[in-house]
Amino acid sequence: MTRRAVRPRSRRAPRVLTGIEVLSRARPRWLKNRRVGLLMHPASVTSRLVSSRRVVLDLCGRKGLCALFGPQHGIAGEKQDNMIESGHGADAELGIPVHSLYSDTRAPTPEMLEDIDLLLVDLQDVGTRVYTFEWTTALALESCAKAGKEVVGLDRPNPLGGETVEGNLIRPGYTSFVGLYPVPMRHALTLGELAALVNARLDGSARGGRSRPARRKDGAGFRCPGLCELTVVPMDGWRRRMLFPDTGLTWVLPSPNMPAFDTAVVYPGQVLLEGTNVSEGRGTTRPFEIFGAPWLDVRAVRRRFEARRLPGLVLRDHPFEPTFHKWAREVCQGFQIHVTDPLTFRPYVSTLALLQDILAVHRDRFEWKKPPYEYVTDRMPIDVLTGDPAVREALEAGADLRAMERAWRREIADFERESREFHLYA
């Protein structure tokens, strides 16, 4: 008796097509006969997991694709640890230069841009101000404006959706490579929308309707007025209410310590642990979800934190031993954050509450890290991350975090009004 072969079920088509796929289908006239550079990383893929490099090569030909650019962690995402620079090189197959924008420079130099007419930016962002891909894009806009080069942003989903804004804005004097412009920690914009906002801000036109993106008449994309000649190719099918699982797309690590959607959900808060001597879980398989230290009193911290009744999460006790980074090869007492409701969970205030509770229990052991941090040598890393030293001072003083949140409402409302002008999606 012969058995009938069982065919594997075909994968359902995604609900969302990213900018690179929209570009590939449209093959716009403005892309013809252009010398192109591509800023990309491991998550720069189609819904079928084909590299954007391969798609651009198909669109432009070997003579059209002239250079590749990579952000922090390297173009292949090979730099596992944080704040490790990448070198420049060449693509083994094409023989074209591969420029690192996390090296001796964070911005494309005139020499890097010399042989291209247009820079395509295809980076998966995670909707959090301190994720450096946003500011690599912003610096590319500035450099391309000076060099007279066009930028085209190939848009991708904000994994956290496009509706909820959270956190304070950066104060004057506290901009850095983890926050070049005053936006909230969780900004509810796609990278394309944020690029349009920054581009308008660069020449002072980001208010009053003067910078509203307008659809191009010569092919796919929206022209975005501002300092640089910027086009954003939007996604097809994305809606602001969508979290990443709603898109039907496969999660590909945009950076080595962003292994899953669950990581991105907690990241807008847990990234603050980088400014402390508490492990944020680097060197484990669940960075940012797992955190702790050898001296952490789990019971005391839990008792304080649970009394706050913050929504959307559960803390589960989880001892761990990092293989590298803080407390490497030491057993840490700590927790794993399990997000039970991403719609009500507030990552920024939840981590601020955890830090305040850890500080209260462990004033003898807890420490704020000393500089440098992301090329800043004269300010404390926690102040660089939050963008406001008053946040640290409030945690140290045991201040009411609810009152601090209320104090941010007006600036958040102002940001929402300003950023709405750059929305590309319903």
C-alpha positions, 0 to 999 in steps of 0.5 A: 500500500502506497501512502499519498504524499502530504503537501505542506500547507502554503503560507498565508500571504501577509496582510502588509507589503513593505516599501521594498515590495511596493517599489519592486511592483511599481518600478517607478520612472524616477528610479531609471538610470540612477546610481543607487546606494542602499542602506540596509541590515538583516531585516531588509527582506521581502515577505518571502525573505528575499534580501532587499539587496537582491530586489534592488539589484533586479530593479537597477542592474549591476551597474545601477547598485553602486554602494551598500551602507550598514547601520549599528551592528553591521550590515549583516547584524554580526556585531553582537554586543552594544556600541561596537563599531564596524569596519568598511569593506566591499561586497564579495559578489558585486565588488561594490563598497560597503560603508559602515555608518557606525564607525569613524563616522555615523553619517555618510561622508561626501566620499561615500556619496560621490558615486551615487545619485540616490540613497535607498533606506530600508531599515526595520525600526522598533518605534523607540526613540533610542533605537539608533537606526532612526538617527542613522536615517536622520544623519543620512538626510543631512549628508545627502542634502549637503551633497545634493543627493536624493533619499528614498525611504522604503517604509516598514511597520512600526511593530508597536503600532501607530496609535500610542505615544509614551514618555517625555521629549528630549530637553535642550542640551541632551540630544545624542545619537540615541535621540537627535530630535525631541520626540517621545520615547515611544513615538507611534510613527513608522521610520518613513513618517519619522524621516518626513518629520525630521526632514521638515524640521531640518529646514524649519518647515515642520508646522502649518501644513507646509511640509505635508507629504504629497503623492508623486505623479511620476511613480510610487511614493510621497514627496516629503518637503524639507531640507533633503529631496526625500521620497517615502514609498509607503507600505500597502495594507498597514494600518495604525492599529496594527501591531507587528503580528497583525501584519502577517510578516515574519519577524527578522532580527533587526539587531542581534538583541532584538530577537522577537516581537516580544522584545520590541514590546518591552524595549521602550522601557527596558532599554533604560537599564543600559544606564545602570548596573542591572543587567538588561539581559544581554548575554541571554536568549531573551534580552530586555525581557530578562533582567536582574543582578546578583544582589537583587532581592526579588521578593522585596522588589516584587512586593513594591512593584505589584502594589502599583497595579500597573496594567498589562504585565506579569513579573515571573522570577527568573534567575539567569547567568549572562554569557557576556556583558554585565555580570557575565558568568555570574548568577543573577537574581531577577525576572522575566517580563511577560506582557499579557496585554500589549494594548494596555502595557506601558513599557516606559513607565513600567520600567521607571517604576521598576527602577524606582523600586530597585533603587529604594530596596538597594541604595547600597548596591544599585548604581547609575553607569558612568559615561561614556555612552553612545559617543557622549562623554559628559552626561550620565548614560541614564540622562542620555537615554531619557533625554532629561535628568529630571527623570533620574532625579525623580526616581532618586527622590521617590517622586510620584511617577503618575504626577510626572506622567501628567506633566508630560501630557501637554508636550505629548499632545503637541507632538501628536498634533505636529506628527499627524501632518506626516501620517501616511496611513489611516 
